[in-house]
Amino acid sequence: MTKKLSAAVLALVGFAIIAVAGRANAETLINGAGATFPYPIYSKWFSEYAKIDPSVRFNYQSIGSGGGIKQITAQTVDFGASDKPLSDAELKAAPGKLLHIPTVMGAVVVTYNLPGIGKGLKLNQDVLADIYLGKITKWNDPRIASANKGLKLPSGAIVVVHRSDGSGTTSIFTNYLCSVSPEWKTKVGTGTSVSWPVGLGGKGNEGVSGQVKNTQYTIGYVELAYAYENKLPYASLKNASGYFVEPTIQSTTAAAAGAAKKMPADFRIALVNQPGNNAYPIVGFTYLLVYQQQKDHEKGKKLVEFLKWELKEGQKMASAILYAPLPANVAKMVEKTISSIKY
């Protein structure tokens, strides 16, 4: 009887040791949701960070900025992601103080599928707005042709593609259209979702890329990395200084250079249509949305450690995936904001 009892006790002790060890080795799962715009760089970061700290794992749902804002407000995720800075009303609706953590900058590009025409299309600001207003309906319209004298434009009808979900990419794109077209500003406006005058909807940057890739005579807007990944051409756009500029890391950085000098403490700023000969006109920050006061000590600690890593090491990976790293002065400000997170 004593031997049996001793064996049972040993078995229980052994089970307890295994259970404790299991808890010690268990991953801390940090859940996030939101923007599709930064999904390629976030995937890279989460994969690389798992090698730095195997005790933490990130689960990110690429559902659009609108969904990310809703989920972080409802506290169903540990962080949200948005390409659109939250409004005062949205910040007030949150149950605690939400911080905007800029991660990288990206260009929203105008992509197209024109038989016989690869790269090289040029578009004026008013022309792009009128295409999305449904006022220019043919690819060989004289207003498009005047900026593209070397191209033989087809006569096909323009098939406009836009986002169907709540999207920070849409917020950046429509913010730009408002800045160049008084008619767009009055009739449509800006936001993560708008009432589109014309066009087909696609869910996420992935959905718009797919629509454009698979349908001739289309025009759409996506983050630069998605156009590149899908081997889609993208237009050079006339900027605020009157120059046609192709979206690149350099032209994205040039757009942010001026705005960085007047950066507000909460980072809520638009980067569209910035001055500068080399500035690409449709650029935006993408943000992680994080509560300043973290409820879960361990998750908060791990999240802050990751944020510090991406600010120092993750930025070095941005250019290879066609995102622009943060300007140095902005990065210093972001570092202070990250340090204000309590857990």
Secondary structure as GFF3:
##gff-version 3
##sequence-region A 1 343
A	DSSP	alpha_helix	2	25	.	.	.	ID=ss1
A	DSSP	beta_strand	28	34	.	.	.	ID=ss2
A	DSSP	alpha_helix	39	52	.	.	.	ID=ss3
A	DSSP	beta_strand	56	62	.	.	.	ID=ss4
A	DSSP	alpha_helix	65	74	.	.	.	ID=ss5
A	DSSP	beta_strand	79	82	.	.	.	ID=ss6
A	DSSP	alpha_helix	88	93	.	.	.	ID=ss7
A	DSSP	beta_strand	98	113	.	.	.	ID=ss8
A	DSSP	beta_strand	122	123	.	.	.	ID=ss9
A	DSSP	alpha_helix	125	132	.	.	.	ID=ss10
A	DSSP	alpha_helix	142	145	.	.	.	ID=ss11
A	DSSP	beta_strand	159	163	.	.	.	ID=ss12
A	DSSP	alpha_helix	168	180	.	.	.	ID=ss13
A	DSSP	alpha_helix	182	187	.	.	.	ID=ss14
A	DSSP	beta_strand	200	202	.	.	.	ID=ss15
A	DSSP	alpha_helix	204	214	.	.	.	ID=ss16
A	DSSP	beta_strand	218	223	.	.	.	ID=ss17
A	DSSP	alpha_helix	224	229	.	.	.	ID=ss18
A	DSSP	beta_strand	236	238	.	.	.	ID=ss19
A	DSSP	beta_strand	244	245	.	.	.	ID=ss20
A	DSSP	alpha_helix	249	260	.	.	.	ID=ss21
A	DSSP	beta_strand	283	291	.	.	.	ID=ss22
A	DSSP	alpha_helix	297	312	.	.	.	ID=ss23
A	DSSP	three_ten_helix	314	317	.	.	.	ID=ss24
A	DSSP	three_ten_helix	319	321	.	.	.	ID=ss25
A	DSSP	alpha_helix	328	339	.	.	.	ID=ss26
###
